């Protein structure tokens, strides 16, 4: 879908609501089958040699972007949702079993993401106590995971975070702030524990 058509739909509240209903059933967060079969394959990019396992929920809609690089893999039981922002996954990147990725998210090349990782660029507002958070507006902030990163199992990465090149996030960590390149972070909240020293070519404890 061209950007001009998408912007026109978004500028017309009534038409936007109708278009949304046509694409996604009420009270659901996945596109209708006709969208998956006859629209998405012509809108979104799946790179050469890439693999999306059969038991994965690719809940992507045509008015936001989704692209999967060459020789990338999305394993079983993952959920990929671009409902509130684009998702880009680079070349040779592995999305492990049971990951949840909610846009906007930009994942680089040669990234390795282990099992049960949650990467969400979406937050629900809660300030108005007269309404449950479910009925309040949301905000979305881009998550960037740079090239050559390794994310351990059961990690949570929150909205707006950037993870620098060739960094490692230890299993079970909760990342709430940017991760510097060539560093190891662990814990809740995740903190730097090692950094690569290019002068002597070793990983040093911090």
Phi, psi and omega in degrees: 000128183293156182296324181294318178294316179300315179295322179296316179298317182294334181278351181245097187306315181295314180292324178299318179297317178295314180298320179297317180296322180293328182273323187228125178299153179301141178062025175231165183234019178235149181289158175295157184301321182296330177291315179299319188276322192244351181245303186305319181300338181263350183258317188260154186257128171242117188289166180299128177076007179280157184229130169240114184295155186296327185265045180239140176268107175260084183270072182245143182244156190287340184273001167235155187279150169213127176218141179238126186287179179294137174058028174268158183226133170245115187280175183301152172068014174279159170235124178242119186227118180253023186301329181243006179179154182298150174234125177236128179237128189278187182288144174060024181265141181246122174258110189289175184301136173065029173282152172238123179234117180241122184293169002280128182220135176236111181251131186280200182270150174058035178267139179241117181242120185285204189273150170058037179267139176246122179234106187229119174274006185253137171227138173269139175286155182219002189297325181277104185284354176278351180232144173292152178307329180302328184262000180268165179294162178243165170230150182231135178228135185296132169259131178241124174245112187284178184298149168069020182276148173239120179251122181286173183295148173063027177276147172243128178243121188267166186302140174086000185275143170244131177251117188290165184303139174055035174262161180236133175246119185292156183305139176080003182283155174241114186263112181247349179225164183302144177255126182289153179293151176056045179224162174246129179238141176216161171104179179226104357287155184295135178229153181291131176239340177215154177216141182280129178262110185286339181288317181252359173059050175219157172275122183252140175292146180255000000 
